[in-house]
Amino acid sequence: MTHYVVVSGNPRPGSRTSVLAIAVGRALARDGSPTVIEVGELGAGLLTPGDEATAAAVAALREADVLVVATPTYKGSYTGVLKVLLDQLPSQALAGKRAVPVVTAGIAPQAAAAEALLRQLLTELGADVAEGLPVVEADLPDSVAVAQKYAAGFS
């Protein structure tokens, strides 16, 4: 059975980006529920050596078969908390894993630009990066429909 992990890189747990990411993970998993990592819940533990919650999050990333990695657009890119989490992975740690970059932004060009940067980061970590999902804020109320449409075309 394929192990799906959703990573919401929003500093605020339960955000609209998180809702979208979880919807994408559920739509892709079809037969199960994905493991969810809310990076915002890790707080200062992201910067604390030996933090158990952060270590568990890193372990979940390494054990996943498919990762849905989501972030709102902050200053034209992904969030710093997401980068801090992913920086804890060694080179090529995501080799053999499929990754789906999901990015939310106010307007489509911002979402597409940030998605390209997240794609580069995931590629640097060795992931096989699927077509990304840049989503504008106006479409977030329809997160389940957006996720189902994306999953229907996922290969």
Backbone as numpy.savetxt, mean C-alpha at the origin, in Angstrom:
# Nx Ny Nz CAx CAy CAz Cx Cy Cz
-2.67 -21.19 -0.86 -3.51 -20.01 -0.86 -2.63 -18.76 -0.86
-2.97 -17.81 -1.66 -2.22 -16.57 -1.78 -2.44 -15.71 -0.54
-1.35 -15.17 -0.01 -1.42 -14.32 1.18 -1.36 -12.85 0.74
-2.44 -12.12 1.00 -2.56 -10.72 0.64 -2.30 -9.85 1.86
-1.52 -8.80 1.68 -1.26 -7.83 2.74 -1.54 -6.44 2.19
-2.31 -5.67 2.94 -2.63 -4.29 2.60 -1.83 -3.39 3.54
-1.13 -2.42 2.97 -0.38 -1.44 3.75 -0.97 -0.07 3.47
-1.54 0.54 4.50 -2.03 1.91 4.36 -0.99 2.85 4.92
-0.38 3.64 4.06 0.67 4.56 4.45 0.17 5.91 4.91
-1.12 6.02 5.19 -1.63 7.28 5.70 -1.28 7.39 7.18
-0.78 8.53 7.63 -0.47 8.69 9.05 -1.71 8.58 9.95
-2.89 8.70 9.36 -4.14 8.65 10.12 -4.84 7.32 9.86
-4.82 6.40 10.84 -5.52 5.12 10.66 -7.00 5.32 10.35
-7.53 4.46 9.49 -8.95 4.55 9.13 -9.27 5.62 8.12
-8.26 6.16 7.47 -8.45 7.23 6.49 -9.18 6.73 5.24
-9.56 7.65 4.39 -10.20 7.28 3.12 -9.23 6.47 2.25
-7.94 6.79 2.32 -6.95 6.00 1.59 -6.92 4.57 2.12
-7.02 4.43 3.41 -7.05 3.10 4.03 -8.29 2.32 3.60
-9.44 2.98 3.59 -10.68 2.33 3.17 -10.54 1.82 1.74
-9.97 2.65 0.86 -9.75 2.23 -0.52 -8.79 1.05 -0.59
-7.68 1.14 0.13 -6.67 0.07 0.09 -7.26 -1.26 0.57
-8.02 -1.23 1.64 -8.64 -2.45 2.16 -9.65 -3.00 1.15
-10.40 -2.12 0.51 -11.35 -2.56 -0.52 -10.62 -3.23 -1.67
-9.48 -2.68 -2.07 -8.70 -3.30 -3.15 -8.18 -4.67 -2.70
-7.65 -4.74 -1.49 -7.15 -6.01 -0.96 -8.24 -7.07 -0.91
-9.41 -6.69 -0.44 -10.54 -7.64 -0.36 -11.00 -8.07 -1.74
-11.05 -7.12 -2.68 -11.48 -7.45 -4.04 -10.49 -8.40 -4.71
-9.21 -8.20 -4.46 -8.20 -9.09 -5.04 -8.20 -10.46 -4.37
-8.36 -10.49 -3.06 -8.30 -11.74 -2.30 -9.50 -12.64 -2.58
-10.60 -12.07 -2.93 -11.84 -12.78 -3.26 -12.23 -13.85 -2.25
-11.35 -14.79 -1.94 -11.70 -15.91 -1.08 -11.22 -15.75 0.36
-10.77 -14.59 0.72 -10.28 -14.39 2.08 -10.09 -12.93 2.41
-9.67 -12.69 3.61 -9.43 -11.32 4.06 -7.93 -11.05 4.09
-7.52 -9.90 3.61 -6.09 -9.57 3.66 -5.66 -9.17 5.06
-4.39 -9.34 5.32 -3.79 -8.77 6.53 -3.67 -7.28 6.28
-3.98 -6.45 7.27 -3.94 -4.99 7.11 -2.90 -4.40 8.05
-2.04 -3.57 7.50 -1.06 -2.82 8.27 -1.42 -1.34 8.14
-1.79 -0.73 9.24 -2.05 0.72 9.28 -0.75 1.34 9.80
0.04 1.89 8.92 1.35 2.43 9.31 1.20 3.51 10.37
0.14 4.30 10.29 -0.09 5.35 11.28 -0.23 4.83 12.70
-0.68 3.59 12.85 -0.81 3.00 14.18 0.54 2.62 14.80
1.56 2.50 13.98 2.88 2.14 14.49 3.55 3.30 15.21
3.15 4.50 14.86 3.64 5.69 15.57 5.15 5.74 15.72
5.60 6.13 16.91 7.03 6.27 17.19 7.77 4.94 17.12
7.03 3.84 17.18 7.65 2.52 17.06 8.38 2.33 15.75
7.97 3.08 14.73 8.68 3.02 13.45 10.15 3.41 13.59
10.42 4.24 14.58 11.78 4.75 14.77 12.47 4.15 16.00
11.81 3.17 16.62 12.34 2.57 17.84 12.89 1.18 17.54
14.21 1.01 17.63 14.78 -0.32 17.37 14.14 -1.37 18.28
13.78 -2.49 17.69 13.21 -3.59 18.45 11.72 -3.47 18.73
11.05 -2.47 18.19 9.62 -2.32 18.41 8.87 -3.53 17.85
8.09 -4.17 18.70 7.42 -5.42 18.32 6.39 -5.23 17.21
5.59 -4.17 17.29 4.56 -3.95 16.27 5.19 -3.67 14.90
6.26 -2.88 14.90 6.95 -2.61 13.64 7.59 -3.87 13.09
8.21 -4.67 13.94 8.81 -5.93 13.51 7.75 -6.86 12.93
6.57 -6.89 13.54 5.48 -7.72 13.01 5.03 -7.22 11.64
4.97 -5.90 11.47 4.59 -5.33 10.18 5.61 -5.69 9.10
6.89 -5.57 9.42 7.95 -5.93 8.47 7.87 -7.42 8.13
7.63 -8.25 9.12 7.49 -9.69 8.88 6.31 -9.97 7.96
5.20 -9.28 8.17 4.03 -9.46 7.30 4.34 -9.07 5.86
5.10 -8.00 5.67 5.50 -7.60 4.32 6.31 -8.70 3.66
7.21 -9.27 4.41 8.11 -10.30 3.86 7.38 -11.61 3.57
6.29 -11.88 4.29 5.55 -13.13 4.12 4.45 -13.03 3.06
4.15 -11.85 2.60 3.06 -11.65 1.64 3.41 -12.23 0.27
2.38 -12.63 -0.43 2.51 -12.97 -1.85 2.14 -11.77 -2.71
1.08 -11.06 -2.27 0.60 -9.87 -2.97 0.48 -8.75 -1.94
1.06 -7.61 -2.27 1.01 -6.42 -1.41 0.19 -5.33 -2.10
-0.74 -4.76 -1.37 -1.43 -3.55 -1.82 -0.85 -2.44 -0.96
-0.10 -1.55 -1.59 0.60 -0.49 -0.86 -0.04 0.84 -1.24
-0.68 1.46 -0.25 -1.46 2.67 -0.53 -0.93 3.87 0.24
-1.08 5.03 -0.38 -0.64 6.27 0.25 -1.44 7.44 -0.33
-1.73 8.42 0.51 -2.20 9.68 -0.06 -0.97 10.42 -0.62
-1.22 11.37 -1.48 -0.12 12.16 -2.02 0.22 13.26 -1.01
1.47 13.25 -0.55 1.98 14.27 0.37 3.17 14.94 -0.31
3.09 16.23 -0.50 4.19 16.99 -1.11 4.64 16.35 -2.43
3.68 15.86 -3.21 3.97 15.32 -4.53 4.47 13.89 -4.54
4.43 13.20 -3.41 4.97 11.85 -3.34 4.18 11.02 -2.33
4.77 9.91 -1.90 4.17 9.06 -0.87 4.51 9.64 0.50
3.87 9.13 1.54 4.07 9.67 2.88 5.41 9.25 3.47
5.89 10.06 4.37 7.14 9.75 5.07 7.03 8.51 5.93
5.87 8.30 6.58 5.74 7.13 7.44 5.79 5.84 6.63
5.24 5.87 5.42 5.34 4.69 4.55 6.78 4.43 4.17
7.51 5.49 3.84 8.92 5.35 3.47 9.74 4.81 4.64
9.47 5.28 5.86 10.20 4.80 7.03 9.97 3.30 7.22
8.72 2.85 7.04 8.45 1.41 7.15 9.18 0.63 6.08
9.06 1.06 4.83 9.68 0.32 3.74 11.20 0.38 3.79
11.76 1.42 4.39 13.21 1.52 4.54 13.77 0.45 5.47
12.92 -0.20 6.23 13.38 -1.25 7.13 13.57 -2.59 6.41
13.20 -2.63 5.14 13.40 -3.84 4.35 14.76 -3.78 3.65
15.48 -4.89 3.63 16.74 -4.89 2.90 16.51 -4.91 1.39
17.55 -4.68 0.64 17.49 -4.70 -0.81 16.88 -6.02 -1.29
16.00 -5.92 -2.25 15.35 -7.07 -2.89 14.46 -7.88 -1.95
14.06 -7.31 -0.83 13.21 -8.02 0.14 11.85 -8.39 -0.44
11.41 -7.68 -1.46 10.10 -7.96 -2.05 10.20 -8.76 -3.34
11.37 -9.32 -3.63 11.55 -10.15 -4.83 10.58 -11.32 -4.77
9.92 -11.57 -5.89 8.97 -12.66 -5.98 7.58 -12.30 -5.49
7.39 -11.06 -5.07 6.09 -10.62 -4.60 5.46 -9.68 -5.62
4.17 -9.75 -5.74 3.43 -8.84 -6.61 3.01 -7.65 -5.75
3.19 -6.45 -6.24 2.82 -5.25 -5.50 1.89 -4.37 -6.33
0.90 -3.83 -5.67 -0.06 -2.94 -6.31 0.05 -1.57 -5.64
0.57 -0.57 -6.35 0.61 0.78 -5.78 -0.75 1.47 -5.92
-1.28 1.96 -4.81 -2.56 2.67 -4.78 -2.29 4.05 -4.21
-2.65 5.09 -4.97 -2.34 6.45 -4.55 -3.59 7.32 -4.69
-3.83 8.13 -3.67 -4.93 9.08 -3.72 -4.39 10.51 -3.76
-5.12 11.37 -4.45 -4.70 12.77 -4.56 -5.90 13.62 -4.95
-5.73 14.92 -4.85 -6.79 15.85 -5.20 -7.12 15.86 -6.68
-6.09 15.74 -7.51 -6.31 15.76 -8.96 -5.51 14.64 -9.61
-5.96 14.21 -10.77 -5.37 13.06 -11.46 -3.86 13.19 -11.73
-3.37 14.34 -12.19 -1.92 14.42 -12.45 -1.08 14.20 -11.18
-1.56 14.70 -10.03 -0.85 14.47 -8.77 -0.83 12.98 -8.42
-1.97 12.32 -8.58 -2.07 10.90 -8.26 -1.16 10.09 -9.17
-1.14 10.39 -10.44 -0.31 9.65 -11.39 1.18 9.86 -11.09
1.57 11.08 -10.77 2.98 11.36 -10.47 3.43 10.64 -9.20
2.61 10.67 -8.17 2.96 9.99 -6.92 2.95 8.48 -7.10
2.05 7.97 -7.92 2.01 6.53 -8.20 3.31 6.09 -8.87
3.83 6.90 -9.78 5.09 6.57 -10.45 6.24 6.50 -9.46
6.25 7.41 -8.48 7.31 7.39 -7.46 7.18 6.18 -6.55
5.96 5.83 -6.16 5.77 4.64 -5.33 6.14 3.39 -6.10
5.81 3.36 -7.37 6.18 2.23 -8.24 7.71 2.06 -8.26
8.44 3.16 -8.38 9.92 3.09 -8.39 10.44 2.52 -7.08
9.88 2.93 -5.96 10.31 2.44 -4.66 10.06 0.93 -4.55
8.88 0.49 -4.93 8.55 -0.94 -4.86 9.42 -1.76 -5.80
9.73 -1.22 -6.96 10.62 -1.89 -7.91 12.02 -2.00 -7.32
12.49 -0.95 -6.67 13.81 -0.95 -6.03 13.91 -2.06 -4.98
12.79 -2.36 -4.35 12.76 -3.41 -3.33 12.57 -4.81 -3.94
12.49 -4.86 -5.27 12.44 -6.14 -5.97 11.07 -6.65 -6.33
10.02 -5.91 -6.01 8.66 -6.38 -6.28 8.36 -6.40 -7.78
7.48 -7.30 -8.16 6.88 -7.31 -9.49 5.68 -6.38 -9.38
5.80 -5.17 -9.88 4.79 -4.14 -9.65 3.71 -4.19 -10.73
2.49 -4.38 -10.28 1.32 -4.41 -11.17 0.96 -3.00 -11.59
0.03 -2.92 -12.52 -0.51 -1.61 -12.89 -1.03 -0.94 -11.65
-0.68 0.32 -11.47 -1.08 1.04 -10.28 -2.52 1.53 -10.35
-2.96 2.05 -9.22 -4.31 2.57 -9.11 -4.26 3.98 -8.53
-4.10 5.00 -9.39 -4.19 6.37 -8.92 -5.66 6.80 -8.86
-6.09 7.34 -7.73 -7.50 7.67 -7.53 -7.61 9.11 -7.03
-8.53 9.86 -7.63 -8.75 11.23 -7.16 -9.74 11.22 -6.00
-9.61 12.19 -5.13 -10.43 12.26 -3.92 -11.92 12.23 -4.21
-12.35 12.81 -5.32 -13.78 12.84 -5.66 -14.34 11.43 -5.85
-13.49 10.44 -6.17 -13.94 9.06 -6.38 -13.87 8.21 -5.12
-13.33 8.73 -4.03 -13.17 7.94 -2.81 -14.49 7.48 -2.18
-15.60 8.21 -2.31 -16.85 7.68 -1.77 -17.28 6.37 -2.44
-16.75 6.10 -3.63 -17.07 4.88 -4.38 -15.92 3.87 -4.31
-15.22 3.82 -3.19 -14.03 2.98 -3.07 -14.28 1.51 -3.41
-15.39 0.96 -2.96 -15.66 -0.46 -3.23 -15.82 -0.69 -4.73
-16.55 0.17 -5.41 -16.74 0.03 -6.86 -15.41 0.21 -7.60
-14.62 1.20 -7.17 -13.29 1.42 -7.79 -12.43 0.17 -7.60
-12.45 -0.40 -6.41 -11.64 -1.59 -6.12 -12.10 -2.79 -6.93
-13.40 -2.98 -7.03 -13.92 -4.12 -7.80 -13.59 -3.99 -9.27
-13.68 -2.79 -9.81 -13.31 -2.57 -11.21 -11.84 -2.86 -11.43
-10.99 -2.40 -10.50 -9.55 -2.67 -10.63 -9.29 -4.18 -10.56
-9.89 -4.86 -9.60 -9.66 -6.29 -9.42 -10.12 -7.10 -10.62
-11.18 -6.65 -11.27 -11.67 -7.36 -12.44 -10.65 -7.38 -13.58
-9.82 -6.36 -13.66 -8.80 -6.29 -14.70 -7.42 -6.71 -14.25
-7.30 -7.16 -12.99 -5.99 -7.52 -12.42 -5.47 -8.80 -13.04
-4.20 -8.74 -13.40 -3.59 -9.97 -13.93 -2.24 -10.21 -13.33
